[in-house]
């Protein structure tokens, strides 16, 4: 096929961005090529919010034909958590036709080399960035995120994570030179001389199993890591969050075609209601890489049963904050209140258990009892969410009925320090919007353990009374070791306690945030600098993003001949 975009043109266009990304992952300093404020995308133009909303509205009720081979029907049924029917239909694939077609384009993609693959991926990300406002609407109306979060997390932050994966993939592939001249002295005899060529070769077809809550943010790392290392990628979205990833596949196929590659290197696998094709796909021999975000139960199943594939999972954990003392009580409360409220706690990084000594804590405002800390945190959440407009902008909508059921059941688990309340969304009356609940539990009572030692995904947090800082550290260690954690937070003015908590996190491989009282929150991570997960505890077997996340998506094959 004739290329409209030459490799030379793409290198010229995107190599500077790739170089900046490589420098950013080396220094871990702040950097992003994707603006995170809507005004940066222009006002009154083709990229602004109004244009993005119009583009999204134009998709509703349409058929998104991707031109994939093996389409044997159409799938629809998405309903926004804000109460509107999307009505978009997607191709349903005959896997016996689609998978061979995907494999057919891999040779040319492999032979293109690491740099060419990287810049094609960057062109895909640039095209997505140009449609950020449209993607924001798609993420909002599939995940239930409020618009600003859907814009930032589903747009620039997701694009950053995709670019980060491309940068790591490039580094690992060029670590070994393309060729080498090998000469071994043989004393008086002629030396042995070989010419060696080293080629990164892909594993096969990668499968991305998307999640409902962060379809792009969690989907892009695996998608771009596999694509940049030479693999074809089949995207299997969550049935309630198809549109953002379907649009991503559409853009990728367009760019691949224009760059002279087979568009079937990226394809979509939408499923009919109740079909459950993830298990079928995950065990097919053509699938050699799997990226999954979701429940521990299915993540464990993938790790045990998808034996032919390299499996990367981000599952559930029980995130913990130790509150031992603080030099900024108001700042701590405000920071925690925001962390508990953001997107109704529907983040894998949201704190669940707040471990507070039953005898209270020391603060810059004097001693505070356990009950006062719980009550003051509840008051801080109430203050943050007291205005309904502000509350809607922070909370978004409850993503599914299971989260609502867990929230309603939580009040019966212990003494309620903060009751959840219902909020009406003025624009979307069908949205289910609830404020967080905080429940007090005794960490020394076995009957409370079933609650705080299980993940309660959603706007539910437990203030857990512990005997001491040592008890908190021991409970933290046990929680991370047995249940996993994506995040750990701690507040202390004691160097000894800080050292104790830090040592637990180092030994149990949990990412730690200490004494956050400003505009950075425990449940947020920055691409190119922060690691999301560690791969070292049960919450996830991989980190976004490090060398280990990309290096096993390809192998290096050597061809040697006598010089």
C-alpha positions as CSV (number, residue, x, y, z in Angstrom):
1,X,0.0,0.0,0.0
2,X,1.2,3.5,-0.8
3,X,2.2,5.5,2.3
4,X,0.8,9.0,2.6
5,X,3.1,9.5,5.7
6,X,6.7,8.5,5.1
7,X,8.8,7.3,8.0
8,X,11.2,10.2,7.4
9,X,8.4,12.6,7.7
10,X,7.1,11.0,10.9
11,X,10.6,11.0,12.4
12,X,11.1,14.6,11.6
13,X,7.7,15.4,13.1
14,X,7.9,13.3,16.3
15,X,11.5,12.5,17.1
16,X,11.9,15.7,19.3
17,X,8.9,14.6,21.4
18,X,10.3,11.1,21.7
19,X,13.7,12.5,22.8
20,X,12.0,14.7,25.4
21,X,10.1,11.7,26.7
22,X,13.3,9.7,27.0
23,X,14.8,12.5,29.0
24,X,11.8,12.8,31.2
25,X,11.8,9.1,32.2
26,X,15.6,9.4,32.9
27,X,15.3,12.5,35.1
28,X,11.8,11.8,36.5
29,X,11.2,15.6,36.3
30,X,7.8,17.1,35.4
31,X,7.1,17.1,31.7
32,X,4.0,16.7,29.5
33,X,3.4,17.6,25.8
34,X,-0.3,17.4,26.4
35,X,-1.9,20.5,27.9
36,X,-4.2,19.7,30.9
37,X,-6.3,22.9,30.8
38,X,-9.2,23.1,28.3
39,X,-8.4,26.6,27.2
40,X,-5.1,25.4,25.8
41,X,-7.2,23.6,23.1
42,X,-8.5,26.9,21.8
43,X,-11.9,28.6,22.1
44,X,-14.3,28.8,19.2
45,X,-12.1,26.4,17.1
46,X,-12.1,22.8,16.0
47,X,-10.5,21.6,19.2
48,X,-12.6,23.4,21.8
49,X,-15.2,22.0,24.2
50,X,-18.2,23.0,22.0
51,X,-16.6,21.3,19.0
52,X,-15.8,18.2,21.1
53,X,-19.4,18.0,22.4
54,X,-20.8,18.4,18.9
55,X,-18.5,15.6,17.6
56,X,-19.6,13.4,20.5
57,X,-23.3,14.2,19.9
58,X,-22.8,13.3,16.2
59,X,-21.6,9.8,17.2
60,X,-24.8,9.0,19.2
61,X,-27.0,6.5,17.5
62,X,-24.5,5.8,14.7
63,X,-22.7,2.7,13.5
64,X,-18.9,2.9,14.0
65,X,-17.6,0.9,11.1
66,X,-13.9,0.3,11.5
67,X,-13.5,-1.7,8.2
68,X,-12.3,-4.7,10.1
69,X,-12.3,-8.2,8.4
70,X,-14.5,-10.8,9.9
71,X,-17.3,-8.6,11.0
72,X,-20.3,-10.9,11.6
73,X,-22.7,-8.5,13.2
74,X,-23.1,-5.3,15.3
75,X,-23.1,-4.7,19.0
76,X,-24.7,-1.8,21.0
77,X,-26.2,-1.1,24.3
78,X,-24.0,1.4,26.2
79,X,-25.9,3.6,28.6
80,X,-24.2,6.6,30.2
81,X,-24.0,6.7,34.0
82,X,-25.5,10.1,33.5
83,X,-28.6,8.4,32.2
84,X,-28.5,8.8,28.4
85,X,-28.4,6.0,25.8
86,X,-25.4,6.2,23.6
87,X,-26.8,4.1,20.8
88,X,-23.4,3.6,19.1
89,X,-23.0,0.2,17.5
90,X,-19.7,-1.6,17.0
91,X,-18.4,-4.4,14.8
92,X,-18.6,-7.9,16.3
93,X,-15.7,-10.0,15.1
94,X,-15.5,-13.6,13.9
95,X,-12.2,-14.3,15.6
96,X,-11.2,-17.1,13.2
97,X,-11.1,-14.4,10.5
98,X,-9.9,-11.4,12.4
99,X,-6.9,-12.9,14.3
100,X,-5.2,-14.3,11.2
101,X,-5.7,-10.9,9.4
102,X,-4.1,-9.2,12.4
103,X,-1.1,-11.5,12.3
104,X,-0.6,-10.9,8.6
105,X,0.7,-7.4,9.0
106,X,3.2,-8.1,11.7
107,X,6.2,-8.9,9.5
108,X,6.3,-5.5,7.9
109,X,5.7,-3.9,11.3
110,X,8.5,-5.8,12.9
111,X,10.9,-5.0,10.0
112,X,10.2,-1.3,10.2
113,X,12.3,-1.0,13.4
114,X,11.9,0.5,16.8
115,X,12.2,4.1,15.8
116,X,9.6,3.9,13.0
117,X,7.2,2.1,15.3
118,X,7.7,4.7,17.9
119,X,6.9,7.7,15.7
120,X,3.9,6.0,14.2
121,X,2.6,5.5,17.8
122,X,3.3,9.2,18.5
123,X,1.3,10.2,15.4
124,X,-1.6,8.1,16.7
125,X,-1.3,9.9,20.1
126,X,-1.2,13.3,18.3
127,X,-4.4,12.5,16.4
128,X,-6.0,11.5,19.6
129,X,-4.8,14.6,21.3
130,X,-6.3,16.7,18.5
131,X,-9.7,15.1,19.5
132,X,-9.2,15.4,23.2
133,X,-12.5,17.2,23.8
134,X,-14.5,14.5,21.9
135,X,-12.7,11.8,23.8
136,X,-13.4,13.6,27.1
137,X,-17.1,13.4,26.4
138,X,-16.8,9.7,25.5
139,X,-14.9,8.9,28.7
140,X,-17.4,11.0,30.8
141,X,-20.4,9.2,29.4
142,X,-19.0,5.7,29.8
143,X,-17.1,6.0,33.1
144,X,-19.3,8.5,35.0
145,X,-16.3,10.8,35.6
146,X,-17.2,14.5,35.8
147,X,-16.2,16.4,32.7
148,X,-13.0,18.0,34.0
149,X,-11.7,14.7,35.3
150,X,-12.8,12.9,32.1
151,X,-11.0,15.6,30.1
152,X,-7.7,15.4,32.1
153,X,-7.5,11.7,33.1
154,X,-9.1,10.4,29.9
155,X,-7.3,12.9,27.7
156,X,-3.9,14.4,28.3
157,X,-3.0,12.1,31.3
158,X,-3.9,9.0,29.3
159,X,-2.0,10.3,26.3
160,X,1.0,10.9,28.6
161,X,0.8,7.3,29.9
162,X,0.7,6.0,26.3
163,X,3.7,8.1,25.3
164,X,5.6,7.0,28.4
165,X,5.0,3.3,27.4
166,X,6.4,4.1,23.9
167,X,9.5,5.7,25.4
168,X,10.2,2.8,27.6
169,X,9.6,0.4,24.7
170,X,12.0,2.3,22.6
171,X,14.7,2.3,25.3
172,X,14.5,-1.4,25.8
173,X,14.6,-2.2,22.1
174,X,17.6,-0.1,21.3
175,X,19.5,-1.4,24.3
176,X,21.0,-4.0,22.1
177,X,22.7,-2.8,18.9
178,X,21.4,-3.8,15.5
179,X,24.7,-5.3,14.4
180,X,28.0,-6.3,15.9
181,X,31.4,-7.4,14.5
182,X,32.7,-10.1,16.8
183,X,36.4,-11.1,16.7
184,X,38.0,-13.6,19.1
185,X,41.8,-13.9,19.1
186,X,43.2,-17.4,18.6
187,X,46.8,-16.8,19.4
188,X,49.0,-17.8,16.4
189,X,45.9,-18.8,14.4
190,X,43.6,-16.5,12.5
191,X,41.0,-14.9,14.8
192,X,37.5,-16.1,14.8
193,X,35.3,-13.5,13.2
194,X,31.5,-13.3,13.0
195,X,29.0,-10.7,11.9
196,X,26.0,-10.6,14.1
197,X,22.5,-9.1,13.6
198,X,20.1,-8.6,16.5
199,X,16.4,-8.1,15.8
200,X,13.7,-7.4,18.4
201,X,10.8,-9.7,17.5
202,X,7.3,-9.4,18.8
203,X,5.6,-12.1,20.8
204,X,2.4,-12.1,18.8
205,X,-1.0,-10.5,19.2
206,X,-1.5,-8.5,22.4
207,X,-4.9,-8.4,24.0
208,X,-6.0,-5.3,26.0
209,X,-9.0,-6.0,28.3
210,X,-10.4,-2.6,29.1
211,X,-11.9,-1.4,32.3
212,X,-15.1,0.6,32.9
213,X,-13.7,3.4,35.1
214,X,-10.6,4.5,33.2
215,X,-10.8,3.1,29.7
216,X,-8.1,5.2,28.1
217,X,-5.8,5.9,31.1
218,X,-5.6,2.2,32.0
219,X,-5.9,1.0,28.3
220,X,-3.2,3.1,26.6
221,X,-0.1,1.8,28.5
222,X,-0.6,-1.8,27.4
223,X,-1.9,-0.9,23.9
224,X,1.1,1.3,23.1
225,X,3.7,-0.8,24.8
226,X,2.7,-3.8,22.7
227,X,2.3,-1.9,19.5
228,X,5.6,-0.1,19.8
229,X,7.4,-3.4,20.4
230,X,6.1,-4.9,17.1
231,X,3.0,-6.7,18.2
232,X,-0.5,-6.4,16.8
233,X,-3.1,-5.4,19.4
234,X,-6.7,-6.5,19.9
235,X,-8.7,-4.2,22.1
236,X,-11.5,-5.8,24.1
237,X,-13.3,-2.9,25.9
238,X,-15.5,-3.2,28.9
239,X,-19.1,-3.6,27.7
240,X,-20.1,-0.4,29.5
241,X,-17.1,1.6,28.2
242,X,-16.6,0.8,24.5
243,X,-16.7,4.2,22.8
244,X,-13.4,5.7,24.0
245,X,-11.4,2.6,23.0
246,X,-13.3,2.2,19.8
247,X,-12.4,5.7,18.8
248,X,-8.8,4.9,19.7
249,X,-8.8,1.9,17.4
250,X,-10.3,4.0,14.7
251,X,-7.5,6.6,14.9
252,X,-4.8,3.9,15.1
253,X,-6.1,2.2,12.0
254,X,-6.2,5.4,10.1
255,X,-2.6,6.3,11.0
256,X,-1.3,2.8,10.2
257,X,-2.9,2.9,6.8
258,X,-1.5,6.4,6.0
259,X,2.0,5.2,7.1
260,X,1.9,2.3,4.8
261,X,1.2,-0.5,7.3
262,X,-1.6,-2.9,7.7
263,X,-4.5,-1.3,9.6
264,X,-5.4,-4.7,11.1
265,X,-2.4,-4.4,13.4
266,X,-5.0,-2.7,15.7
267,X,-8.5,-4.0,16.0
268,X,-11.6,-4.0,18.2
269,X,-13.4,-6.9,19.8
270,X,-16.8,-5.7,21.1
271,X,-19.0,-8.3,22.7
272,X,-22.7,-9.1,22.8
273,X,-24.5,-8.8,26.1
274,X,-23.5,-11.7,28.4
275,X,-21.1,-13.1,25.8
276,X,-18.0,-12.9,28.0
277,X,-15.4,-13.2,25.3
278,X,-12.5,-12.2,27.5
279,X,-11.9,-15.8,28.7
280,X,-12.2,-17.1,25.1
281,X,-9.8,-14.6,23.8
282,X,-7.3,-14.9,26.7
283,X,-6.7,-18.6,26.0
284,X,-6.4,-18.5,22.3
285,X,-3.0,-19.5,21.0
286,X,-2.7,-16.4,18.9
287,X,-2.9,-14.2,22.0
288,X,0.6,-13.9,23.4
289,X,0.3,-10.7,25.6
290,X,-2.5,-9.7,27.9
291,X,-3.1,-6.4,29.6
292,X,-5.9,-6.3,32.2
293,X,-7.3,-3.9,34.7
294,X,-10.2,-5.0,36.9
295,X,-11.2,-7.4,39.6
296,X,-8.8,-9.6,41.5
297,X,-10.9,-12.7,40.7
298,X,-10.6,-12.4,37.0
299,X,-7.0,-11.1,37.2
300,X,-6.1,-14.2,39.1
301,X,-7.9,-16.4,36.6
302,X,-5.9,-14.8,33.7
303,X,-2.6,-15.4,35.5
304,X,-3.5,-19.0,36.2
305,X,-5.1,-19.9,32.8
306,X,-3.7,-17.8,30.1
307,X,-0.5,-19.8,30.1
308,X,0.5,-19.1,26.5
309,X,0.6,-15.3,27.2
310,X,2.7,-12.8,29.1
311,X,0.0,-11.4,31.4
312,X,0.1,-7.9,33.0
313,X,-2.6,-7.3,35.6
314,X,-3.7,-4.4,37.7
315,X,-6.2,-5.8,40.2
316,X,-7.8,-4.7,43.4
317,X,-6.1,-3.7,46.6
318,X,-6.9,-2.2,50.0
319,X,-5.2,1.3,50.1
320,X,-4.3,2.5,53.5
321,X,-3.4,5.9,55.1
322,X,-1.6,5.9,58.5
323,X,-2.5,9.0,60.5
324,X,-0.1,9.2,63.5
325,X,0.5,13.0,63.8
326,X,0.6,16.1,61.7
327,X,2.0,19.6,61.6
328,X,-0.8,20.8,59.4
329,X,-4.1,19.4,60.7
330,X,-6.3,21.5,58.4
331,X,-4.1,20.8,55.4
332,X,-4.2,17.1,56.1
333,X,-8.0,17.0,56.5
334,X,-8.5,19.0,53.3
335,X,-6.1,16.8,51.3
336,X,-7.8,13.6,52.6
337,X,-11.3,15.0,52.0
338,X,-10.4,15.6,48.3
339,X,-8.8,12.2,48.0
340,X,-11.8,10.4,49.3
341,X,-14.3,12.5,47.2
342,X,-12.6,12.5,43.8
343,X,-14.7,10.5,41.3
344,X,-16.7,9.1,44.1
345,X,-13.8,7.0,45.3
346,X,-14.0,4.9,42.1
347,X,-10.2,4.9,41.6
348,X,-7.9,2.0,42.3
349,X,-5.7,4.5,44.2
350,X,-8.4,6.0,46.5
351,X,-7.6,5.5,50.2
352,X,-10.0,3.1,52.0
353,X,-8.5,2.5,55.5
354,X,-7.5,5.3,57.7
355,X,-5.5,3.9,60.6
356,X,-5.7,6.3,63.6
357,X,-4.4,5.6,67.1
358,X,-7.4,5.1,69.5
359,X,-5.7,7.4,72.0
360,X,-5.6,10.2,69.4
361,X,-2.9,12.1,67.5
362,X,-0.8,15.2,68.1
363,X,-1.3,18.1,65.7
364,X,-0.4,21.8,65.3
365,X,-3.9,22.5,66.9
366,X,-3.2,20.4,69.9
367,X,-4.2,16.8,70.7
368,X,-7.1,15.3,68.7
369,X,-8.9,12.2,69.8
370,X,-9.8,9.3,67.4
371,X,-13.4,10.4,67.4
372,X,-12.4,14.0,66.7
373,X,-10.2,13.0,63.7
374,X,-13.1,11.0,62.2
375,X,-15.6,13.8,62.9
376,X,-13.3,16.5,61.6
377,X,-12.6,14.6,58.4
378,X,-16.3,14.1,57.9
379,X,-16.7,17.9,58.3
380,X,-14.0,18.5,55.8
381,X,-15.7,16.3,53.3
382,X,-19.0,18.1,54.0
383,X,-17.4,21.5,53.5
384,X,-15.8,20.4,50.2
385,X,-19.0,19.0,48.9
386,X,-21.4,21.4,50.5
387,X,-22.2,23.2,47.3
388,X,-24.0,20.8,44.9
389,X,-22.5,22.3,41.8
390,X,-19.0,21.8,43.2
391,X,-19.9,18.3,44.5
392,X,-21.1,17.2,41.0
393,X,-17.9,18.5,39.5
394,X,-15.8,16.4,41.9
395,X,-17.9,13.3,42.4
396,X,-19.1,12.5,38.9
397,X,-21.6,9.7,38.8
398,X,-21.7,6.2,40.4
399,X,-20.5,3.9,37.6
400,X,-22.7,0.9,38.2
401,X,-25.3,-0.5,40.6
402,X,-22.7,-2.7,42.4
403,X,-20.9,0.4,43.7
404,X,-24.2,1.9,44.8
405,X,-25.1,-1.3,46.7
406,X,-21.7,-1.4,48.5
407,X,-22.1,2.3,49.5
408,X,-25.6,1.7,50.9
409,X,-24.5,-1.5,52.8
410,X,-21.4,0.2,54.3
411,X,-23.4,2.2,56.8
412,X,-24.4,-1.0,58.6
413,X,-20.8,-2.1,59.2
414,X,-20.0,0.2,62.1
415,X,-20.6,3.7,63.6
416,X,-21.1,6.2,60.8
417,X,-18.9,9.3,61.2
418,X,-20.1,10.8,57.9
419,X,-23.3,9.7,56.2
420,X,-23.6,9.6,52.4
421,X,-26.2,11.9,50.9
422,X,-27.8,12.0,47.5
423,X,-27.2,14.9,45.1
424,X,-29.2,15.8,42.0
425,X,-27.3,16.6,38.9
426,X,-28.9,19.6,37.2
427,X,-28.0,18.6,33.7
428,X,-28.4,14.9,34.0
429,X,-31.3,14.0,36.3
430,X,-30.7,10.3,35.6
431,X,-27.3,10.3,37.2
432,X,-26.7,8.6,40.5
433,X,-24.5,10.9,42.5
434,X,-23.6,10.2,46.2
435,X,-21.2,11.7,48.6
436,X,-18.8,9.5,50.5
437,X,-19.5,7.6,53.7
438,X,-17.0,7.2,56.5
439,X,-17.5,4.4,59.0
440,X,-15.6,4.0,62.3
441,X,-14.2,0.5,63.1
442,X,-12.1,-1.0,65.9
443,X,-8.9,-2.5,64.4
444,X,-8.6,-4.9,67.4
445,X,-12.0,-6.5,67.0
446,X,-12.1,-9.6,64.7
447,X,-15.7,-8.8,63.6
448,X,-14.5,-5.5,62.1
449,X,-11.7,-7.2,60.2
450,X,-14.0,-8.6,57.4
451,X,-14.9,-5.0,56.5
452,X,-11.5,-3.2,56.5
453,X,-9.5,-6.2,55.1
454,X,-11.7,-6.4,52.0
455,X,-11.8,-3.9,49.1
456,X,-15.0,-1.8,49.2
457,X,-14.6,-0.1,45.8
458,X,-16.4,3.2,45.7
459,X,-17.0,6.2,48.0
460,X,-16.5,4.1,51.3
461,X,-13.8,4.7,53.8
462,X,-13.1,3.2,57.2
463,X,-11.6,5.1,60.1
464,X,-9.9,2.2,61.9
465,X,-8.9,2.6,65.6
466,X,-5.4,1.1,66.2
467,X,-3.5,0.6,69.5
468,X,-0.4,2.5,68.5
469,X,1.9,3.5,65.6
470,X,3.5,0.0,65.8
471,X,0.0,-1.6,65.5
472,X,-0.7,0.6,62.5
473,X,2.6,-0.4,60.9
474,X,1.9,-4.1,61.5
475,X,-1.7,-3.8,60.2
476,X,-0.4,-1.9,57.1
477,X,2.2,-4.6,56.4
478,X,-0.4,-7.4,56.7
479,X,-2.9,-5.5,54.5
480,X,-0.4,-4.9,51.7
481,X,1.0,-8.4,51.9
482,X,-2.3,-10.2,51.9
483,X,-4.6,-7.8,49.9
484,X,-2.2,-5.6,48.0
485,X,-2.2,-1.8,47.7
486,X,-1.8,0.6,44.8
487,X,-1.1,3.5,47.2
488,X,-0.1,4.0,50.8
489,X,-0.2,7.4,52.6
490,X,1.1,8.4,56.0
491,X,1.0,11.5,58.2
492,X,3.6,11.8,60.9
493,X,5.9,14.3,62.5
494,X,8.0,11.5,64.0
495,X,11.2,10.5,62.2
496,X,11.0,7.1,63.8
497,X,7.4,6.5,62.7
498,X,8.2,7.7,59.2
499,X,11.1,5.3,59.0
500,X,9.0,2.5,60.2
501,X,6.2,3.1,57.6
502,X,8.7,3.6,54.9
503,X,10.5,0.3,55.7
504,X,7.1,-1.5,55.5
505,X,6.5,0.0,52.1
506,X,9.9,-0.8,50.8
507,X,9.7,-4.4,52.0
508,X,6.2,-5.0,50.7
509,X,6.7,-3.0,47.5
510,X,4.0,-0.4,48.0
511,X,4.1,3.2,46.7
512,X,4.2,5.7,49.6
513,X,3.1,9.3,49.9
514,X,4.1,11.2,53.0
515,X,2.5,14.2,54.6
516,X,0.5,15.5,51.6
517,X,-1.3,18.7,52.6
518,X,-1.3,20.7,49.4
519,X,-2.5,20.2,45.8
520,X,-0.9,16.7,45.2
521,X,-3.0,13.8,46.3
522,X,-2.3,10.2,47.2
523,X,-4.6,8.9,44.5
524,X,-3.0,10.8,41.6
525,X,0.2,9.9,39.7
526,X,2.2,11.8,37.1
527,X,3.4,10.0,34.0
528,X,7.2,10.1,33.3
529,X,7.8,10.5,37.0
530,X,5.5,8.5,39.3
531,X,5.1,4.7,39.1
532,X,1.5,3.5,39.2
533,X,1.6,0.3,41.2
534,X,4.8,-1.6,41.8
535,X,4.3,-5.1,40.5
536,X,5.5,-6.3,43.9
537,X,2.3,-6.9,45.9
538,X,-1.0,-8.6,45.1
539,X,-2.7,-5.5,43.8
540,X,-0.8,-5.6,40.5
541,X,1.9,-7.8,38.9
542,X,3.2,-4.8,36.8
543,X,4.0,-1.1,37.2
544,X,3.0,1.7,34.9
545,X,5.5,2.3,33.6
546,X,9.0,0.7,33.9
547,X,11.3,-1.4,31.8
548,X,9.8,-4.6,33.1
549,X,6.4,-3.5,31.7
550,X,7.7,-3.5,28.1
551,X,10.8,-5.6,27.9
552,X,9.1,-9.0,27.8
553,X,6.7,-8.0,25.0
554,X,9.5,-8.8,22.6
555,X,12.6,-11.0,22.4
556,X,15.8,-10.4,20.7
557,X,16.7,-12.9,17.9
558,X,20.3,-13.2,16.7
559,X,21.5,-14.1,13.2
560,X,25.2,-14.7,13.0
561,X,27.4,-15.5,10.0
562,X,31.1,-15.7,9.5
563,X,32.7,-12.4,8.5
